């Protein structure tokens, strides 16, 4: 199992403790483009897929709602299933 697969598996097992760096690595590895203008929100885009993530300066973790409502369903749409 590669580091990339381990990161995805770790996120699926515990969506409350996802570091921004892990999410960024996965999305950029999938071919997403990253855009951050002078705000605290980072926008990742890939074709019709778009994910907006606020980058908190107080905690290294992303809120669980962004993982459960945006990230995990987007992985399913891209064909990255739990078995991989």
N, C-alpha and C positions, 0 to 999 in steps of 0.2 A: 504494500500500500504506500503510495507516494505521500509526500508532505501535504500536497494539495488536497488529496483525498482525506487525509487525517483532519485537516482544517475543516472541511465540509462536514465530516462525521461529528466532530467536536461541536460545531455550531448546531447541528440537528439535535444532539443530545442535551445541550444546555444553551438555549437561545438567550438566556438572561446575561450571560457573561461572554459577549462577543466583542473583541477589541476592534477598533476602527481599522487598524493595520491589517488584521486578518481578512476582514471584509474587502478592503481595498485590494489586497493581493489576489484574492479569488476573482473579483470582478475584472481587474486588469488582465489577469491570466485568461479569462474567457473572451477577451477582446473588447471590453467596454472602454469607452473614452471617459476621462475624468475632467471635470470642469469645476473650478471654484473661483469665483470672482471675489470681491471684497466683502463676502459674507461668511457666516459660520456654516452655511449649508454647502455640501458637496453634491454635485449632480453627476451620476454615472449614466451613460447612454450607450445603447447598442441596438441599432435598427429601430424597431418600434418599442423596445424595452427601455424604461427610464426609472431610475431610483434616486430619490433625493434623501440624503442622510445629513442630519445636523452633526457637526463635529464639535463635541463638547470640550471645553477647556478644563472643566473641573474633574471629569472622570474619563478614563480611557475606554469605557464601555459604551456601546450603542444600546438604546432602549429596545427592549424585547419586542415591542409592537412593530418596529421597522423590520425586524428579522422575520417575525411570524406572518405579517400582512404583505410584505413586499418581497423580501429576499428569497425565502423558501418557495413560495409559489412561482417566482420567476425561474428558479432552478428547474422546477418541474416542467415549466413551459419550454425551457431550452433543452429538455431531454436528459437532464442530469438526475438520475433516479437514485433511490436509496441503496441499490445494489452495487453501484459503481464505486 
